[in-house]
Amino acid sequence: MGSGVVFYGSPQIKLCMSSSLSIGARTVICSDSDYTALALNHKTKISTIRAGASIEIGSDVGISGACIVCAESIRIGSEVLLGANVLIVDSDFHPINPVGRRHSDDDTQIGVAPVVVGDNVFIGTRATLLKGVSIGKDSVVAAGAVVAAGNYVDGAILAGNPARIIGSVYKE
Ligand SMILES: CC(C)(COP(=O)(O)OP(=O)(O)OC[C@H]1O[C@@H](n2cnc3c(N)ncnc32)[C@H](O)[C@@H]1OP(=O)(O)O)[C@@H](O)C(=O)NCCC(=O)NCCS
């Protein structure tokens, strides 16, 4: 953990064996609605669910009541803003194949792909980032957007479900 990391309230952090979490300097993690204008549905929760999983959170990031769950790799750049109640996952958690889904313990049947959030990205409240998403620097993800796998260019404004690029922050 970098220097000057601030916690408002206690987050839930749950790391499985042989996984890692790094948090950059001056990042602020809020888990209590008393410290933010919006209402948080839950504490910030950060967890790894498989050995080898790696979560990297950059410096000067702001997080409010997010849920970040990692099976393989989630990288969040510096100066990223995660609005209230954002969800970021790199796994489907369960197989798409219906046969034996309920009790499957075969990880190879479960979709997993790394998630990358570039520097200075602003993610609106209640947005969801799913496995395989890579968002370019400076982008904005609209409130409530559900972003599915893809490489999204720098400065994209993403909105909707499934999220589409509706503009660029670089254009007037
Ligand atoms: C994405 C956002 C920044 C765009 O703001 P804006 O540039 O002022 O855009 P507008 O309100 O003029 O809307 C532009 C278009 O995007 C659409 N749009 C805006 N927000 C949207 C959303 N959340 N989901 C889907 N479409 C959206 C509008 O319907 C409009 O579509 P149209 O051109 O077909 O009419 C803003 O809508 C937003 O979601 N802000 C996030 C707020 C937030 O969650 N803050 C964090 C709190 S912790």
The ligand as an SDF file (V2000), in Angstrom:
LIG
                    3D

 48 50  0  0  0  0  0  0  0  0999 V2000
  -22.2810   10.2910  -19.0760 C   0  0  0  0  0  0  0  0  0  0  0  0
  -22.5990   11.7000  -18.6040 C   0  0  0  0  0  0  0  0  0  0  0  0
  -21.3270   12.3290  -17.9770 C   0  0  0  0  0  0  0  0  0  0  0  0
  -23.0110   12.4810  -19.8490 C   0  0  0  0  0  0  0  0  0  0  0  0
  -23.3110   13.7890  -19.4750 O   0  0  0  0  0  0  0  0  0  0  0  0
  -23.5420   14.8930  -20.6550 P   0  0  0  0  0  0  0  0  0  0  0  0
  -22.3200   14.9770  -21.4870 O   0  0  0  0  0  0  0  0  0  0  0  0
  -24.0310   16.1380  -20.0100 O   0  0  0  0  0  0  0  0  0  0  0  0
  -24.6350   14.2060  -21.5630 O   0  0  0  0  0  0  0  0  0  0  0  0
  -26.2000   14.5150  -21.7600 P   0  0  0  0  0  0  0  0  0  0  0  0
  -26.9160   14.4990  -20.4530 O   0  0  0  0  0  0  0  0  0  0  0  0
  -26.2970   15.7400  -22.6240 O   0  0  0  0  0  0  0  0  0  0  0  0
  -26.6260   13.2390  -22.6100 O   0  0  0  0  0  0  0  0  0  0  0  0
  -26.0220   12.9610  -23.8650 C   0  0  0  0  0  0  0  0  0  0  0  0
  -26.6540   11.7110  -24.4240 C   0  0  0  0  0  0  0  0  0  0  0  0
  -26.2120   10.6080  -23.6120 O   0  0  0  0  0  0  0  0  0  0  0  0
  -27.3450    9.9240  -23.0740 C   0  0  0  0  0  0  0  0  0  0  0  0
  -26.9900    9.5400  -21.7080 N   0  0  0  0  0  0  0  0  0  0  0  0
  -26.5120   10.3380  -20.7320 C   0  0  0  0  0  0  0  0  0  0  0  0
  -26.3150    9.6340  -19.6080 N   0  0  0  0  0  0  0  0  0  0  0  0
  -26.6780    8.3660  -19.8820 C   0  0  0  0  0  0  0  0  0  0  0  0
  -26.7170    7.1870  -19.1070 C   0  0  0  0  0  0  0  0  0  0  0  0
  -26.3200    7.1670  -17.8270 N   0  0  0  0  0  0  0  0  0  0  0  0
  -27.1160    6.0530  -19.7000 N   0  0  0  0  0  0  0  0  0  0  0  0
  -27.5220    6.0670  -20.9940 C   0  0  0  0  0  0  0  0  0  0  0  0
  -27.5140    7.1610  -21.7790 N   0  0  0  0  0  0  0  0  0  0  0  0
  -27.1080    8.3000  -21.2110 C   0  0  0  0  0  0  0  0  0  0  0  0
  -28.4640   10.9430  -23.0950 C   0  0  0  0  0  0  0  0  0  0  0  0
  -29.7150   10.2970  -23.1400 O   0  0  0  0  0  0  0  0  0  0  0  0
  -28.1630   11.6880  -24.3540 C   0  0  0  0  0  0  0  0  0  0  0  0
  -28.6040   10.9200  -25.4630 O   0  0  0  0  0  0  0  0  0  0  0  0
  -29.1530   11.6590  -26.8240 P   0  0  0  0  0  0  0  0  0  0  0  0
  -27.9560   12.4040  -27.3790 O   0  0  0  0  0  0  0  0  0  0  0  0
  -29.5740   10.5060  -27.6800 O   0  0  0  0  0  0  0  0  0  0  0  0
  -30.2440   12.5590  -26.3880 O   0  0  0  0  0  0  0  0  0  0  0  0
  -23.7180   11.7240  -17.5310 C   0  0  0  0  0  0  0  0  0  0  0  0
  -24.9860   11.4590  -18.1070 O   0  0  0  0  0  0  0  0  0  0  0  0
  -23.4800   10.7010  -16.4280 C   0  0  0  0  0  0  0  0  0  0  0  0
  -23.8530    9.5300  -16.5090 O   0  0  0  0  0  0  0  0  0  0  0  0
  -22.8130   11.1550  -15.3540 N   0  0  0  0  0  0  0  0  0  0  0  0
  -22.3830   10.3000  -14.2710 C   0  0  0  0  0  0  0  0  0  0  0  0
  -22.8510   10.8810  -12.9210 C   0  0  0  0  0  0  0  0  0  0  0  0
  -22.3360   10.0310  -11.8040 C   0  0  0  0  0  0  0  0  0  0  0  0
  -22.6750    8.8730  -11.6940 O   0  0  0  0  0  0  0  0  0  0  0  0
  -21.4430   10.6160  -10.9780 N   0  0  0  0  0  0  0  0  0  0  0  0
  -20.7360    9.8650   -9.9480 C   0  0  0  0  0  0  0  0  0  0  0  0
  -21.4390    9.9240   -8.6600 C   0  0  0  0  0  0  0  0  0  0  0  0
  -20.4950    9.1320   -7.4270 S   0  0  0  0  0  0  0  0  0  0  0  0
  1  2  1  0
  2  3  1  0
  2  4  1  0
  2 36  1  0
  4  5  1  0
  5  6  1  0
  6  7  2  0
  6  8  1  0
  6  9  1  0
  9 10  1  0
 10 11  2  0
 10 12  1  0
 10 13  1  0
 13 14  1  0
 14 15  1  0
 15 16  1  0
 15 30  1  0
 16 17  1  0
 17 18  1  0
 17 28  1  0
 18 19  1  0
 18 27  1  0
 19 20  2  0
 20 21  1  0
 21 22  1  0
 21 27  2  0
 22 23  1  0
 22 24  2  0
 24 25  1  0
 25 26  2  0
 26 27  1  0
 28 29  1  0
 28 30  1  0
 30 31  1  0
 31 32  1  0
 32 33  2  0
 32 34  1  0
 32 35  1  0
 36 37  1  0
 36 38  1  0
 38 39  2  0
 38 40  1  0
 40 41  1  0
 41 42  1  0
 42 43  1  0
 43 44  2  0
 43 45  1  0
 45 46  1  0
 46 47  1  0
 47 48  1  0
M  END
$$$$
